Amino acid sequence: MTASQDSRFKPFKKMTPEDYAAIGFKSGLEIHQQLLTERKLFCRCPAGLYTEEVDAEILRHMRPTLSELGEYDGTALMEFKTKKEIVYLLKNESVCTYEMDDAPPFEIDPKAVEIAAEIALLLNLNMVSELHIARKQYLDGSIPTGFQRTTIIGVDGSIPFKGRSIGIRQLGLEEDSCREVSDVGHRITFKTDRLGMPLIETVTEPDMRTPQEVAEVAEVLRRLVRATGKVRTGAGAGREDVNVSITGGTRIEIKGVPSIRRIPRLVYNEAMRQYNLLRIKEELNSRGITSETFQCEKAVITNLLDKTTYLPIVHSLERGGVVGAVLLKGYQGILAHPTQEHTYFSQEISDRIKVIACIMDQPNILHSDSTEPGISRGQWNRIRQRLNAGNDDTIVLVWGDLQDVNTAMEEIAIRAREATEGVPPETRQAFRDGTNGFERILPGPDRMYPDTDSPPLALKDEVIERLRRNLPEMPWDRQARLRGLGIDERTACLLAHSPHCVLFDNVLKASACEVRLLANALVRDLRCFKRLGLPLERLDESTMTRIFSAVANGMFQKDALWHVLTAVVKGEVRPLDEILAAFSPNGGEKVELDILIKEAADLQFRLINSAKSSRRNYLMGYIMKKLRGRVAAQTVAARLEEVLQGDGE
Amino acid sequence: MANNDDKYKGYRGPGKAKLVEQGVEVWSDVEAKTTRGNFRGIILPRSETADDIHIVLKIASGYNVGLRADTVLEMKQVGYRAANYKIPEKAFPFDPKKPKVKLFGTGGTIASRLDYRTGAVIPAFSPGELYGSVPELADICNLETEKLFGVFSENMGPEQYITLAKNIGKAIEEGYQGVVIGHGTDTMHHTAAALSFMVQNSPIPIVMVGSQRSSDRPSSDAARNLIHSVYTAAHSDIAEVMVCMFGPTSDQYNLLHRGTRVRKMHSSYRSTFRTLSDIPLARVQNGKIETFQKDYRRRRFDCKADVKAVFDDRVAIVYYYPNMKPDIIESLIDNGYKGIIIAGTGLGHVNKPLYSVLGRATQMGLHVYMTVQTMYGFVQMYVYETGRELMQLGVIPAANLLPEVAYIKLGWALGQSQDQEEVKKIMLTPISHDITEREPYNGYQILQGGIPEVDEMMSRLWK
């Protein structure tokens, strides 16, 4: 690999596993998956009731609590500096006094504990004997208490992956947070409907060696949990955080990865960012700038720019804003150093200001190394003079409310000084273009403490044994088994990861029906019914067994299966036997077929302008629909062919 | 060397036996082999109320997990890390231009610090400790603190009321511009009533404060309550005993409730304290006090107050319920009680079977007063025959004294006299609005949620 010699990072598509190995790439995942329960984890509110309506708003603030050394934790201090007003929007149906931090928790939902324990067993984790609810501090407002209630179910497991194993550090059961609605200036707004829903957090060891592997492992884990049929699916039900580090860098946590297929690019960009931040550190150190020798000057220089035509500053001054300037001694060129794809070091500073000083309008800084249009050369010169800037120095301007500008100038100095040390520990946010931006300082491990409101809960041997006996088959084993039954690859894959797999096994055994017929019905028809919002519980195991026994015994044609299932799932009000009889051939369908073939023979003349094949398809569909599957498609096709006019296709 | 209790702190039975057997103790960093796999972490103390079969480990990620003793095959000590309970102190800055406020501690935690390793909440109380966690206080006043006792709110009683009242009297003499009392919220209104009677004609604000969400939580109301109460003590013109707690559940403003008309009305809401049958004195928000009542005692500069710190605790509240049997009252008589506050139904009623025992009680010299369990409104015993009959038996209607306030007042009155007429005079003479002449229309306003207009108004006002 050339990375260590070459200052340029290879393009995404050209990176090889060897390249990643050379930079010491390491990555791990934290996967959050909502569980399919009726209630929330610590109260009796319904889970999964999302709404756009709002009944009330509650306003809160978060205050950092002193940490062990009597100092405020880095994250805590940052969140406090931002002095945000936090607004919670709530709907009475989905939120109670518990979520709004006006009542202590109820007992943990036993159903959620069982599902989490089942998944922990699937991941070969060492199961704890007793659950202890902890509080994990979050000061960003995403949880009104300021902490998340969370508990460990098991530790130290693994899953097989490409002939090796990926370590699973732990599986936790926790409550979900709020959904952010907006974050403007000093006010952040959250929706509370999702708050408190049960969620498992699966943390892997940093065992992935390339960005592609990260995505593959995420997919494996997703399928694994879905195999239980007891997790939520759909938008936002499963979410991944990715941890990335390279040699000399820092473990960086990227939050809010929108989908698994975006993981590789995102991870690549973070590796590149760390690589470039290390180059910047080397460059600064070679100029003799270290954390100790770092020098900067700060000044409010509004009066030097009162005649500027640079619009962002003009607009700010019109609103009574000020302009601050920070001189970074010896930083010439550093802010224009690339970090991620199409992104420069200046962005690191801009992000911090946005989050910490709440100066949100973009651009929020202007620096003297920028080639973008900005203030005039003369204005730059006057600022340089005021700050006694030399040729090797860089100046960063920031504008806005005086108090915010003061916070921003501090933050510029902080971030610039951090550059002398490489990669600062941060939580970063995924963007759709595959890059990432600063979200908050990475919280320390010392933000956990016991929840004194909840008693410990024993995870008994009987429960674990019962769960172990009923564990679903691993999806990969199941898929191979289905293939062995003669099911095609795609259907086998879909069925192996579907919650209907157990239904498949049981119905197949009880009805001795055709394997592929059943597999297709479960994968294709049930999916379709689900999409239409039809109640799948009407097609329970005993009903399905009777239907498939009937088709296996030749009581009705295979082609009628869809019609039978549709009739049942739509809730036709008559006994199943009658429904089945209605689709059974009784002689009458032959007369009907004769009539329909006649109709088709006439009908085709209205369609005479279309090709023969289209007419065949249309008429076939027409007849089959009328016959509701009571005559085999083959028979219908042969009869239709006799009357179809024209030749060729 | 840690003694045996500390070594196995909280562990009993099989849990302790396992620790002893394995030669490990609390704060040992251990590698455990168990029938459920391997675990590594620091052994934490066990809660006394938890079962005795589990051992608690704090694992590297900061989580605690419990291992059942009988699953543990082996525990190997690989390190030892005892917790360190020390809170940082920063000198509380002194500014001669700022008023001097005294903060009395009674036991609840007003501010605190977390020990993340153990999860213990360590109270912060000295001015230096408080300054470390709520630095805003230094912008308001020069704060001095004194811890009088360390009891939970439910364990506050006559002894504490008396000590507190005397110390407040002393602080007034010493020229403090305000007094704040940190107190658990459960019985804050009892103590507030006691202080209202025991410390009369105070020249300065006496502000009681607590928190509904403990101060170790980022969302705690403690810091805001403390800031608002200290501000009230230092700067308000209201020289009365008040409770200063959240108005709405949002971080918006605190209300100042009169000590004799306030009650905790919700088991967990932040905005749990309400003024009953009257309106609050004022609200305090961002360094501003907006008074709602005109009729209150103003601040003076004479350093004088009347302290009457007496209490006879042979008083009970009887919360009447249908089918109550006379034996309840009889047991009070037999046990030497001197006073009974009845919380009666409606306008102040109890059932007929109690008549004779109540008659006997008053004849034996017990002081029996009637209040209403509806909380809001006056006792009115002329409206129905029951009321008139009860009065004939010697049960005295106690106007609109809240039941808890009547209880405290009777204890205080009996501390001064046992004479029926004298006690009655004390009981029925309003002191600090414990009895009001009239109930304003908006003194009772329990708006019913769910009514569209109410919800709409609330969502507009109570952000």
Contacts between the chains, C-beta under 8 A, distances in Angstrom:
chain1	res1	chain2	res2	distance
A	54	B	459	7.6
A	55	B	455	6.2
A	55	B	459	6.4
A	56	B	455	7.4
A	56	B	458	6.5
A	56	B	459	4.6
A	56	B	462	7.2
A	57	B	250	7.9
A	57	B	459	6.3
A	57	B	463	4.7
A	58	B	249	6.0
A	58	B	250	5.0
A	58	B	463	7.1
A	59	B	250	4.0
A	59	B	251	5.6
A	59	B	252	6.2
A	59	B	463	5.0
A	60	B	219	6.1
A	60	B	250	6.6
A	60	B	251	5.1
A	61	B	251	5.0
A	62	B	218	4.4
A	62	B	219	6.4
A	63	B	218	5.6
A	63	B	219	8.0
A	63	B	220	6.8
A	63	B	223	5.5
A	64	B	218	6.7
A	65	B	113	7.0
A	65	B	114	5.6
A	65	B	133	7.8
A	65	B	215	7.7
A	65	B	216	5.6
A	65	B	217	7.2
A	65	B	218	6.1
A	66	B	87	7.7
A	66	B	88	7.3
A	66	B	113	4.3
A	66	B	114	7.1
A	66	B	132	6.8
A	66	B	133	5.9
A	67	B	114	7.4
A	67	B	116	6.5
A	68	B	84	8.0
A	68	B	114	7.8
A	68	B	115	6.4
A	68	B	116	5.1
A	68	B	117	6.6
A	70	B	86	7.8
A	70	B	87	6.8
A	70	B	88	3.1
A	70	B	113	7.2
A	70	B	132	6.9
A	76	B	218	7.7
A	87	B	463	7.3
A	97	B	268	6.9
A	97	B	269	6.8
A	100	B	249	6.8
A	101	B	213	6.5
A	101	B	219	5.2
A	102	B	212	8.0
A	102	B	249	5.5
A	102	B	268	5.9
A	102	B	269	4.7
A	102	B	270	6.2
A	103	B	267	7.7
A	103	B	268	4.3
A	103	B	269	7.5
A	104	B	268	6.1
A	125	B	37	7.7
A	126	B	34	7.6
A	126	B	36	5.4
A	126	B	37	2.6
A	126	B	38	6.3
A	126	B	39	6.5
A	127	B	36	5.0
A	127	B	37	7.4
A	128	B	36	7.4
A	128	B	39	7.7
A	128	B	65	4.1
A	128	B	66	6.2
A	128	B	67	7.1
A	129	B	34	7.8
A	129	B	36	6.7
A	129	B	54	6.0
A	129	B	65	7.8
A	129	B	66	5.3
A	129	B	67	5.1
A	129	B	68	3.7
A	129	B	71	5.8
A	130	B	54	4.5
A	130	B	56	7.7
A	130	B	65	7.0
A	130	B	66	2.4
A	130	B	67	7.4
A	130	B	68	6.9
A	131	B	65	7.7
A	131	B	66	7.2
A	132	B	56	6.7
A	132	B	63	7.2
A	132	B	64	3.9
A	132	B	65	6.2
A	132	B	66	6.0
A	134	B	62	7.2
A	134	B	63	5.4
A	134	B	64	6.2
A	135	B	217	7.7
A	136	B	62	7.7
A	137	B	218	6.2
A	138	B	218	8.0
A	139	B	218	5.2
A	144	B	219	5.9
A	145	B	213	7.9
A	145	B	217	6.2
A	145	B	218	7.6
A	145	B	219	5.1
A	146	B	217	5.4
A	146	B	218	2.7
A	146	B	219	4.1
A	146	B	220	7.9
A	147	B	217	6.7
A	147	B	218	6.8
A	150	B	63	7.5
A	151	B	63	7.3
A	152	B	59	7.1
A	152	B	61	7.7
A	152	B	63	4.4
A	152	B	64	7.9
A	152	B	65	5.2
A	155	B	37	7.7
A	155	B	39	6.6
A	155	B	59	6.6
A	155	B	65	7.4
A	156	B	37	6.4
A	156	B	38	6.6
A	156	B	39	7.8
A	169	B	61	7.4
A	170	B	59	7.9
A	170	B	61	6.3
A	170	B	63	7.5
A	172	B	63	7.1
A	203	B	61	7.9
A	445	B	60	7.5
A	445	B	61	6.7
A	445	B	62	5.0
A	446	B	62	6.8
A	446	B	116	4.3
A	446	B	117	7.8
A	447	B	62	7.1
A	447	B	116	7.1
A	448	B	61	7.5
A	448	B	62	3.3
A	448	B	63	6.2
A	448	B	116	6.6
A	449	B	114	5.4
A	449	B	115	7.9
A	449	B	116	5.4
A	449	B	119	4.1
A	449	B	216	7.4
A	450	B	64	5.9
A	450	B	119	3.7
A	452	B	119	7.6
A	452	B	121	7.7
A	452	B	214	8.0
A	455	B	50	7.0
A	456	B	47	7.8
A	456	B	50	5.6
A	456	B	54	6.9
A	456	B	56	7.8
A	456	B	66	5.6
A	458	B	51	7.6
A	458	B	54	7.2
A	458	B	66	7.5
A	458	B	68	7.4
